[in-house]
């Protein structure tokens, strides 16, 4: 995939067409799902079971008015539970065949989460500029996820902080642009199902691609979010982790 689109070949138009129509082959059977989850874990992404859609646009957790249906872990201990252990992930996948999975950020990787309308042109620009891009996922709820190396735990605690989107879903409307998932946060890892007909989270670029430094992507992603929001470049809404 990177050989086709990663160089300076002037094929950005073809990339746009490919992104609009691309649906990676994700087998519907348990084996295909399990293989994709194991590939993510094999790339170092720590996983834990998550809720899944239930009939009537509901969440399997049965919480009345669940604010993030099918998008949250099933256990409050998800941060310590998250693992890359193959045997454990196989057990979870086989014993919970409908479950989605989350990957905990801030351990090995962070995720730069942008509107898909900003993410697609940003991906074209990154490829055109010869920037190394890591795994990228796209969600049918209108978001694009750029997986990067984590910034770790810096000495300055005011510089980076957990965004805890699962506990504070109201902040999602306050930050329509770039969300930085770091310590204390998570995202759904493909393959995942969302409430609604045929709505999924899927890989655009798989986890076999090396994780880049987030700062190498940040300028182009921030600019794309500013353009999407109708603002002047350089004045993007939220180009940092969400604080609570």
Buried (B, 14 or more C-beta within 10 A) or exposed (E): BEEEBBEEEEBBEEBBEBBEEEEBEBEEEEEEBBBBBBBBBEBEBBBBBBBBBBEEEBBBBEEEEBBBBBBBBBEEEBBEBBBBEEEBBBEBBEEBEEBBBBBBBBBBBBBBBBBBBBBBBBBBBBBBEEBBBBBBBBBBBEBBBBBBBBBEEEEEEEEBBBBBBBBEEEBBEEBBBBBBBBBBBBBBBBBBBBBEEEBBBBBBBBBBBEBBEBEBBBBBBBBBBBBBBEBEEEEBBBBBBBEE
